[in-house]
Amino acid sequence: ARVVSAEPSPAFGVVARLQADLQEASEELRVSRQQAAALRENVRQLQAQVTASGNAAAMRERELGMEKASLSEQLAKQRDEAERAQTRHAELRETQSALNAAQA
């Protein structure tokens, strides 16, 4: 007849420890996967923000380019007007001088 020992076998302790280690590793893996998913979502959000900021910057750059072109055009017109005014002023002075000479 076999004698059954009241003490658990050493193999039972090893299996229980391995099962506990496996359960702990599974939990760590689950937490790591959740963290990775959260990080991926954060990266997606940041990419969307960067894209939006880039688009806004490009649009603003185009607007500034158009404003610069408009201001350059206005400046050119004002220079032309100033040149015409100077020419007209010189002509008026010459006319005034001629009138003064004729009256003298």
Biotite code that builds the C-alpha atoms (Angstrom):
import biotite.structure as struc

atoms = struc.array([
    struc.Atom([0.000, 0.000, 0.000], chain_id="A", res_id=1, res_name="ALA", atom_name="CA", element="C"),
    struc.Atom([1.134, 3.491, -0.799], chain_id="A", res_id=2, res_name="ARG", atom_name="CA", element="C"),
    struc.Atom([1.527, 6.044, 1.866], chain_id="A", res_id=3, res_name="VAL", atom_name="CA", element="C"),
    struc.Atom([0.116, 9.442, 0.954], chain_id="A", res_id=4, res_name="VAL", atom_name="CA", element="C"),
    struc.Atom([2.047, 12.302, 2.460], chain_id="A", res_id=5, res_name="SER", atom_name="CA", element="C"),
    struc.Atom([0.174, 15.131, 4.106], chain_id="A", res_id=6, res_name="ALA", atom_name="CA", element="C"),
    struc.Atom([2.749, 17.637, 2.827], chain_id="A", res_id=7, res_name="GLU", atom_name="CA", element="C"),
    struc.Atom([2.288, 19.065, -0.674], chain_id="A", res_id=8, res_name="PRO", atom_name="CA", element="C"),
    struc.Atom([4.865, 17.946, -3.187], chain_id="A", res_id=9, res_name="SER", atom_name="CA", element="C"),
    struc.Atom([7.689, 20.335, -4.128], chain_id="A", res_id=10, res_name="PRO", atom_name="CA", element="C"),
    struc.Atom([6.425, 20.301, -7.716], chain_id="A", res_id=11, res_name="ALA", atom_name="CA", element="C"),
    struc.Atom([3.141, 21.787, -6.548], chain_id="A", res_id=12, res_name="PHE", atom_name="CA", element="C"),
    struc.Atom([4.995, 24.788, -5.086], chain_id="A", res_id=13, res_name="GLY", atom_name="CA", element="C"),
    struc.Atom([6.954, 25.305, -8.297], chain_id="A", res_id=14, res_name="VAL", atom_name="CA", element="C"),
    struc.Atom([3.797, 25.162, -10.407], chain_id="A", res_id=15, res_name="VAL", atom_name="CA", element="C"),
    struc.Atom([1.975, 27.583, -8.082], chain_id="A", res_id=16, res_name="ALA", atom_name="CA", element="C"),
    struc.Atom([4.923, 30.008, -8.203], chain_id="A", res_id=17, res_name="ARG", atom_name="CA", element="C"),
    struc.Atom([5.097, 29.762, -12.000], chain_id="A", res_id=18, res_name="LEU", atom_name="CA", element="C"),
    struc.Atom([1.346, 30.354, -12.252], chain_id="A", res_id=19, res_name="GLN", atom_name="CA", element="C"),
    struc.Atom([1.643, 33.433, -10.004], chain_id="A", res_id=20, res_name="ALA", atom_name="CA", element="C"),
    struc.Atom([4.569, 34.712, -12.117], chain_id="A", res_id=21, res_name="ASP", atom_name="CA", element="C"),
    struc.Atom([2.582, 34.123, -15.297], chain_id="A", res_id=22, res_name="LEU", atom_name="CA", element="C"),
    struc.Atom([-0.445, 35.949, -13.884], chain_id="A", res_id=23, res_name="GLN", atom_name="CA", element="C"),
    struc.Atom([1.774, 38.900, -12.826], chain_id="A", res_id=24, res_name="GLU", atom_name="CA", element="C"),
    struc.Atom([3.441, 38.987, -16.261], chain_id="A", res_id=25, res_name="ALA", atom_name="CA", element="C"),
    struc.Atom([0.013, 38.889, -17.934], chain_id="A", res_id=26, res_name="SER", atom_name="CA", element="C"),
    struc.Atom([-1.156, 41.835, -15.843], chain_id="A", res_id=27, res_name="GLU", atom_name="CA", element="C"),
    struc.Atom([2.028, 43.782, -16.658], chain_id="A", res_id=28, res_name="GLU", atom_name="CA", element="C"),
    struc.Atom([1.510, 43.037, -20.350], chain_id="A", res_id=29, res_name="LEU", atom_name="CA", element="C"),
    struc.Atom([-2.133, 44.216, -20.153], chain_id="A", res_id=30, res_name="ARG", atom_name="CA", element="C"),
    struc.Atom([-1.067, 47.474, -18.451], chain_id="A", res_id=31, res_name="VAL", atom_name="CA", element="C"),
    struc.Atom([1.750, 47.956, -20.986], chain_id="A", res_id=32, res_name="SER", atom_name="CA", element="C"),
    struc.Atom([-0.684, 47.466, -23.865], chain_id="A", res_id=33, res_name="ARG", atom_name="CA", element="C"),
    struc.Atom([-3.075, 50.034, -22.363], chain_id="A", res_id=34, res_name="GLN", atom_name="CA", element="C"),
    struc.Atom([-0.209, 52.496, -21.962], chain_id="A", res_id=35, res_name="GLN", atom_name="CA", element="C"),
    struc.Atom([0.919, 51.861, -25.537], chain_id="A", res_id=36, res_name="ALA", atom_name="CA", element="C"),
    struc.Atom([-2.623, 52.446, -26.829], chain_id="A", res_id=37, res_name="ALA", atom_name="CA", element="C"),
    struc.Atom([-2.836, 55.697, -24.835], chain_id="A", res_id=38, res_name="ALA", atom_name="CA", element="C"),
    struc.Atom([0.544, 56.786, -26.209], chain_id="A", res_id=39, res_name="LEU", atom_name="CA", element="C"),
    struc.Atom([-0.546, 55.998, -29.770], chain_id="A", res_id=40, res_name="ARG", atom_name="CA", element="C"),
    struc.Atom([-3.668, 58.118, -29.249], chain_id="A", res_id=41, res_name="GLU", atom_name="CA", element="C"),
    struc.Atom([-1.567, 60.965, -27.854], chain_id="A", res_id=42, res_name="ASN", atom_name="CA", element="C"),
    struc.Atom([0.740, 60.733, -30.863], chain_id="A", res_id=43, res_name="VAL", atom_name="CA", element="C"),
    struc.Atom([-2.275, 60.852, -33.209], chain_id="A", res_id=44, res_name="ARG", atom_name="CA", element="C"),
    struc.Atom([-3.605, 63.937, -31.410], chain_id="A", res_id=45, res_name="GLN", atom_name="CA", element="C"),
    struc.Atom([-0.205, 65.625, -31.518], chain_id="A", res_id=46, res_name="LEU", atom_name="CA", element="C"),
    struc.Atom([0.147, 64.828, -35.220], chain_id="A", res_id=47, res_name="GLN", atom_name="CA", element="C"),
    struc.Atom([-3.268, 66.363, -35.849], chain_id="A", res_id=48, res_name="ALA", atom_name="CA", element="C"),
    struc.Atom([-2.259, 69.472, -33.889], chain_id="A", res_id=49, res_name="GLN", atom_name="CA", element="C"),
    struc.Atom([1.029, 69.754, -35.785], chain_id="A", res_id=50, res_name="VAL", atom_name="CA", element="C"),
    struc.Atom([-0.810, 69.370, -39.083], chain_id="A", res_id=51, res_name="THR", atom_name="CA", element="C"),
    struc.Atom([-3.361, 72.010, -38.090], chain_id="A", res_id=52, res_name="ALA", atom_name="CA", element="C"),
    struc.Atom([-0.610, 74.363, -36.927], chain_id="A", res_id=53, res_name="SER", atom_name="CA", element="C"),
    struc.Atom([1.304, 73.790, -40.144], chain_id="A", res_id=54, res_name="GLY", atom_name="CA", element="C"),
    struc.Atom([-1.779, 74.486, -42.227], chain_id="A", res_id=55, res_name="ASN", atom_name="CA", element="C"),
    struc.Atom([-2.518, 77.639, -40.236], chain_id="A", res_id=56, res_name="ALA", atom_name="CA", element="C"),
    struc.Atom([1.080, 78.795, -40.616], chain_id="A", res_id=57, res_name="ALA", atom_name="CA", element="C"),
    struc.Atom([1.025, 78.148, -44.357], chain_id="A", res_id=58, res_name="ALA", atom_name="CA", element="C"),
    struc.Atom([-2.256, 80.037, -44.696], chain_id="A", res_id=59, res_name="MET", atom_name="CA", element="C"),
    struc.Atom([-0.891, 82.954, -42.668], chain_id="A", res_id=60, res_name="ARG", atom_name="CA", element="C"),
    struc.Atom([2.261, 82.962, -44.796], chain_id="A", res_id=61, res_name="GLU", atom_name="CA", element="C"),
    struc.Atom([0.112, 83.182, -47.944], chain_id="A", res_id=62, res_name="ARG", atom_name="CA", element="C"),
    struc.Atom([-1.920, 85.999, -46.372], chain_id="A", res_id=63, res_name="GLU", atom_name="CA", element="C"),
    struc.Atom([1.239, 87.864, -45.438], chain_id="A", res_id=64, res_name="LEU", atom_name="CA", element="C"),
    struc.Atom([2.574, 87.387, -48.962], chain_id="A", res_id=65, res_name="GLY", atom_name="CA", element="C"),
    struc.Atom([-0.613, 88.849, -50.383], chain_id="A", res_id=66, res_name="MET", atom_name="CA", element="C"),
    struc.Atom([-0.486, 91.739, -47.899], chain_id="A", res_id=67, res_name="GLU", atom_name="CA", element="C"),
    struc.Atom([3.147, 92.378, -48.812], chain_id="A", res_id=68, res_name="LYS", atom_name="CA", element="C"),
    struc.Atom([2.285, 92.402, -52.518], chain_id="A", res_id=69, res_name="ALA", atom_name="CA", element="C"),
    struc.Atom([-0.605, 94.792, -51.866], chain_id="A", res_id=70, res_name="SER", atom_name="CA", element="C"),
    struc.Atom([1.573, 97.099, -49.774], chain_id="A", res_id=71, res_name="LEU", atom_name="CA", element="C"),
    struc.Atom([4.306, 97.024, -52.430], chain_id="A", res_id=72, res_name="SER", atom_name="CA", element="C"),
    struc.Atom([1.728, 97.951, -55.059], chain_id="A", res_id=73, res_name="GLU", atom_name="CA", element="C"),
    struc.Atom([0.394, 100.797, -52.906], chain_id="A", res_id=74, res_name="GLN", atom_name="CA", element="C"),
    struc.Atom([3.937, 102.032, -52.271], chain_id="A", res_id=75, res_name="LEU", atom_name="CA", element="C"),
    struc.Atom([4.702, 102.007, -56.001], chain_id="A", res_id=76, res_name="ALA", atom_name="CA", element="C"),
    struc.Atom([1.509, 103.987, -56.686], chain_id="A", res_id=77, res_name="LYS", atom_name="CA", element="C"),
    struc.Atom([2.357, 106.506, -53.978], chain_id="A", res_id=78, res_name="GLN", atom_name="CA", element="C"),
    struc.Atom([5.870, 106.914, -55.376], chain_id="A", res_id=79, res_name="ARG", atom_name="CA", element="C"),
    struc.Atom([4.408, 107.528, -58.839], chain_id="A", res_id=80, res_name="ASP", atom_name="CA", element="C"),
    struc.Atom([1.967, 110.060, -57.417], chain_id="A", res_id=81, res_name="GLU", atom_name="CA", element="C"),
    struc.Atom([4.754, 111.807, -55.497], chain_id="A", res_id=82, res_name="ALA", atom_name="CA", element="C"),
    struc.Atom([6.899, 111.936, -58.633], chain_id="A", res_id=83, res_name="GLU", atom_name="CA", element="C"),
    struc.Atom([3.995, 113.392, -60.631], chain_id="A", res_id=84, res_name="ARG", atom_name="CA", element="C"),
    struc.Atom([3.338, 115.939, -57.867], chain_id="A", res_id=85, res_name="ALA", atom_name="CA", element="C"),
    struc.Atom([7.003, 116.982, -57.890], chain_id="A", res_id=86, res_name="GLN", atom_name="CA", element="C"),
    struc.Atom([6.947, 117.310, -61.655], chain_id="A", res_id=87, res_name="THR", atom_name="CA", element="C"),
    struc.Atom([3.707, 119.330, -61.512], chain_id="A", res_id=88, res_name="ARG", atom_name="CA", element="C"),
    struc.Atom([5.164, 121.517, -58.748], chain_id="A", res_id=89, res_name="HIS", atom_name="CA", element="C"),
    struc.Atom([8.265, 122.210, -60.853], chain_id="A", res_id=90, res_name="ALA", atom_name="CA", element="C"),
    struc.Atom([6.069, 123.076, -63.827], chain_id="A", res_id=91, res_name="GLU", atom_name="CA", element="C"),
    struc.Atom([4.003, 125.460, -61.687], chain_id="A", res_id=92, res_name="LEU", atom_name="CA", element="C"),
    struc.Atom([7.147, 127.173, -60.395], chain_id="A", res_id=93, res_name="ARG", atom_name="CA", element="C"),
    struc.Atom([8.378, 127.596, -63.956], chain_id="A", res_id=94, res_name="GLU", atom_name="CA", element="C"),
    struc.Atom([5.001, 129.025, -64.957], chain_id="A", res_id=95, res_name="THR", atom_name="CA", element="C"),
    struc.Atom([5.008, 131.343, -61.946], chain_id="A", res_id=96, res_name="GLN", atom_name="CA", element="C"),
    struc.Atom([8.532, 132.475, -62.804], chain_id="A", res_id=97, res_name="SER", atom_name="CA", element="C"),
    struc.Atom([7.503, 133.132, -66.388], chain_id="A", res_id=98, res_name="ALA", atom_name="CA", element="C"),
    struc.Atom([4.483, 135.120, -65.211], chain_id="A", res_id=99, res_name="LEU", atom_name="CA", element="C"),
    struc.Atom([6.614, 137.122, -62.816], chain_id="A", res_id=100, res_name="ASN", atom_name="CA", element="C"),
    struc.Atom([9.106, 137.847, -65.589], chain_id="A", res_id=101, res_name="ALA", atom_name="CA", element="C"),
    struc.Atom([6.317, 138.877, -67.945], chain_id="A", res_id=102, res_name="ALA", atom_name="CA", element="C"),
    struc.Atom([4.833, 141.222, -65.351], chain_id="A", res_id=103, res_name="GLN", atom_name="CA", element="C"),
    struc.Atom([8.140, 142.874, -64.585], chain_id="A", res_id=104, res_name="ALA", atom_name="CA", element="C"),
])
